[in-house]
Amino acid sequence: MKIVVCIKQVPDTAHVRLDPETHTLKREGVESIINPFDLFALEAALRIREQAGGAIVALSMGPPQAAEVIKEAIGYGVDEGLLLSDRAFAGADTWATTAALAAAIGQMEDVDLIVCGKQAVDGDTAQVGPGIAQRLGRPQVAFVKAFREISGQRLVVERQMDDGFDVVDLPLPGLITVVREVGEPRPPSLKGKMRAKQYRVPVKGAADLGLAPEQVGLAGSYTQVVKVFAPQATGERRVLQGSAQETGAQAVDLLVDNQVILLGS
């Protein structure tokens, strides 16, 4: 089985700050990491390979330094990697991003399964995985939490839902996005780390993918981020003290005074 796992380099959200002048993220001096949800995608791909055999290709799009996440994936046990990097890709929204990723996967031979994390922590759209499937015309299942059956022709998976899970039979070739319940990521192996140090990451640009400038990057995007800002707290806060009966009565008085209507079931 040939598996492509899509990964993204993102800023470490524990250290992200906003520039008060430009209202954009401060990326200088902020460590970049593999999108945490993509680590679960890597783990899922490795587990599938253990049962069904085959090879795993890590695919990412980003600036040249994003080659580091490909090397990190090699350390986890991925067989090969590919970075899509081109100035033309800059400013891409999810629509333009999926155009590049789908074009790269379309050039690969005999891809049976595409695995993505459920979303990226810097965008939180959860659109890229389904977008790739749509562009390639492949069936997809989002929010996979477990595997019941793995073969070269199909996957039987559990899809996480608000009130439990669905059991879905996915014919291959197809695409899945996974949630953290799929399994805790294993640590990189020493052998993998040694191979990663020597690995030279192949790079493709828009022309290599057969994509015109107007199909990628900002030019190929239907949405743009105009401004990023931290919301200011505007609500008042009151601390109610006393017994449960006293604070309950105080809360009711406040609600009445402020004309708040409570709808109960």
C-alpha positions in Angstrom: 0.0 0.0 0.0 1.3 3.5 -0.9 0.3 6.1 1.7 0.8 9.9 1.5 0.7 11.7 4.8 0.2 15.5 4.6 2.1 17.5 7.2 2.5 21.2 7.9 5.0 23.4 9.6 3.3 25.8 12.0 4.6 28.2 14.7 4.6 26.8 18.2 1.3 28.2 19.5 2.7 28.4 23.1 4.9 31.3 22.0 2.9 33.0 19.3 2.4 36.8 19.9 0.6 39.5 17.9 2.3 42.6 16.5 0.2 45.5 17.8 1.2 47.6 14.8 0.6 45.3 11.9 -2.0 43.0 13.7 -0.2 40.0 12.3 1.5 37.0 13.9 5.0 37.6 15.1 7.0 34.7 13.5 10.5 36.0 14.1 12.1 34.1 16.9 9.2 31.7 17.2 10.0 28.0 17.0 8.3 26.1 14.2 7.0 22.6 14.7 5.1 19.9 13.0 1.4 20.7 13.3 0.4 18.6 16.4 -2.6 17.0 14.7 -0.3 15.8 11.9 1.7 13.8 14.4 -1.4 11.6 14.8 -1.6 11.3 11.0 2.0 10.1 10.9 1.2 7.6 13.6 -1.9 6.3 11.8 0.1 5.9 8.6 2.8 4.0 10.3 0.3 1.6 11.9 -1.4 1.0 8.6 1.9 0.3 7.0 2.7 -2.2 9.8 -0.5 -4.2 8.9 -0.7 -3.8 5.2 2.9 -3.2 4.2 3.9 -0.6 1.6 5.6 2.8 1.8 4.8 6.2 3.2 5.5 9.6 1.6 5.4 12.7 3.7 4.1 15.8 1.8 4.3 19.4 2.9 3.9 22.9 1.4 5.8 25.8 2.8 8.9 28.0 2.7 12.3 26.3 2.3 12.7 25.8 6.1 9.6 23.6 6.0 12.0 20.9 4.8 12.8 20.3 8.5 9.3 18.8 9.1 9.9 16.4 6.2 13.2 15.4 7.8 11.4 15.0 11.2 8.9 12.7 9.5 11.7 10.6 8.1 12.9 10.3 11.7 9.6 8.8 12.7 9.9 6.1 10.1 8.5 7.6 6.9 10.1 6.3 3.7 10.3 9.4 1.5 9.3 13.0 1.5 8.4 15.9 -0.8 8.3 19.6 -0.2 6.3 22.0 -2.3 8.0 25.4 -2.0 7.7 28.3 -4.4 7.2 32.1 -3.9 4.1 31.7 -6.0 2.5 29.6 -3.2 2.7 32.5 -0.7 -0.6 33.7 0.8 -2.4 30.6 -0.3 -5.8 29.9 1.4 -7.1 26.4 1.8 -8.5 26.4 -1.8 -5.1 27.3 -3.3 -3.3 25.0 -0.9 -5.3 22.0 -1.9 -4.7 22.8 -5.6 -0.9 22.4 -5.0 -1.2 19.3 -2.8 -3.6 17.5 -5.0 -1.5 18.2 -8.1 1.6 16.7 -6.3 -0.3 13.6 -5.2 -1.8 13.3 -8.7 1.8 13.0 -10.1 2.6 10.1 -7.8 1.9 6.6 -9.0 -0.5 4.2 -7.3 -1.4 6.2 -4.2 -3.8 4.1 -2.2 -4.4 6.3 0.8 -4.0 9.9 1.9 -3.8 10.7 5.6 -4.2 14.1 7.1 -4.5 15.5 10.6 -8.0 16.8 11.3 -6.8 20.5 11.2 -3.9 22.8 11.5 -3.5 24.7 14.8 -2.6 28.0 13.0 -5.8 28.0 10.8 -8.2 25.6 12.4 -10.3 25.3 9.2 -10.2 21.4 8.8 -10.7 22.0 5.1 -7.5 20.8 3.5 -8.0 17.1 3.8 -11.6 17.1 2.4 -10.5 19.6 -0.2 -7.7 17.3 -1.5 -10.2 14.4 -1.7 -12.7 16.6 -3.6 -10.1 17.7 -6.1 -8.9 14.1 -6.7 -12.4 12.7 -6.8 -11.7 10.2 -4.0 -13.9 9.1 -1.1 -13.0 10.5 2.3 -13.8 10.0 5.9 -13.0 12.8 8.4 -12.3 12.5 12.1 -11.2 8.9 12.1 -10.5 7.7 15.7 -9.8 3.9 15.2 -9.4 1.2 12.6 -11.4 -2.0 12.5 -10.1 -3.5 9.3 -7.2 -2.6 7.1 -6.5 -4.1 3.6 -5.3 -3.0 0.2 -8.8 -2.6 -1.0 -10.7 -1.0 1.9 -10.5 0.5 5.4 -13.2 0.0 8.0 -12.9 2.9 10.4 -14.6 4.5 13.4 -15.5 8.1 12.7 -15.8 10.3 15.8 -19.2 12.0 16.3 -20.6 14.2 19.0 -22.7 11.4 20.5 -20.4 8.5 19.8 -19.0 7.1 16.6 -20.0 5.8 13.2 -18.5 2.7 11.6 -17.6 3.5 7.9 -16.4 1.3 5.1 -14.0 3.3 3.0 -13.0 1.9 -0.4 -9.5 2.6 -1.6 -8.0 4.7 -3.0 -9.3 7.3 -0.5 -8.5 9.9 2.1 -8.9 10.1 5.9 -8.4 12.8 8.5 -7.6 11.6 12.0 -8.1 12.8 15.5 -5.9 12.3 18.5 -7.8 9.2 19.7 -6.3 7.2 16.7 -3.2 6.6 18.8 -0.3 8.3 20.7 2.6 9.2 18.4 5.6 7.0 18.9 9.0 8.7 19.4 11.5 8.9 16.5 13.9 6.0 16.3 17.7 6.4 16.5 17.9 4.8 13.1 15.3 7.2 11.7 17.1 10.2 13.2 20.4 9.2 11.6 18.7 8.7 8.2 16.9 12.1 8.5 20.2 13.9 9.0 21.4 12.6 5.6 18.1 12.9 3.8 17.9 15.4 1.0 14.4 16.6 0.6 13.1 16.9 -3.0 11.4 20.2 -3.8 8.8 21.0 -6.4 7.4 24.4 -7.5 4.3 25.5 -9.2 5.7 24.9 -12.7 6.8 21.4 -11.7 3.2 20.6 -10.8 1.8 22.1 -14.0 0.0 24.9 -12.2 -0.4 28.4 -13.6 0.4 31.4 -11.3 -3.2 32.3 -11.1 -4.1 28.9 -9.6 -1.8 29.1 -6.6 -0.9 31.4 -3.7 -2.7 34.7 -3.1 -3.7 34.9 -6.8 -5.5 31.6 -6.6 -7.1 32.2 -3.2 -10.8 33.1 -2.7 -10.2 34.3 0.8 -7.6 36.5 2.5 -6.7 37.2 6.1 -7.1 41.0 6.4 -6.2 41.3 10.0 -5.4 39.1 13.0 -6.2 40.5 16.5 -6.7 39.4 20.1 -10.2 40.2 21.2 -10.6 42.6 24.0 -12.6 41.7 27.1 -15.6 44.0 27.3 -18.0 42.3 29.7 -18.3 43.2 33.3 -17.5 40.7 36.0 -19.2 40.3 39.4 -18.2 38.0 42.2 -21.1 36.8 44.2 -20.4 35.8 47.8 -22.5 34.0 50.4 -24.3 30.7 50.7 -25.8 28.9 47.7 -29.2 30.3 48.5 -27.9 33.9 48.9 -25.8 33.8 45.7 -28.7 32.3 43.8 -31.0 35.1 44.8 -28.3 37.7 43.9 -27.9 36.1 40.5 -31.6 36.2 39.8 -31.7 39.9 40.8 -28.9 40.7 38.5 -30.5 38.9 35.6 -33.8 40.7 36.2 -32.1 44.1 36.5 -30.3 43.5 33.2 -33.4 42.1 31.5 -31.7 38.8 30.7 -34.2 36.1 29.7 -33.3 32.5 30.5 -34.8 29.8 28.3 -35.1 26.4 30.0 -36.0 23.1 28.7 
